[in-house]
């Protein structure tokens, strides 16, 4: 089974964080470490250390759970959101 690679997870989470998407406002407040770590990693501003990677992975898993999705190897945020609509 194909799963989303770590960098793409960071890009997707970073996009949500950067654009402060209102649909995810409460979710971002709850995951207040995973989102900025993912964003900084995706932008090449900081590399996530093992502990930081755990926060990103936890945030990713919670996001998929929130959207009622299984990780099938998402390419970007649009792909993720379209899959959630199906």
Secondary structure, 3 states (H helix, E strand, C coil): CCCCCHHHHHHHHHHHHHHCCHHHHHHHHHCCCHHHHHHHHHCCCCCCCHHHHHHHHHHHHHHHHHCCCCCCCCCCHHHHHHHHHC
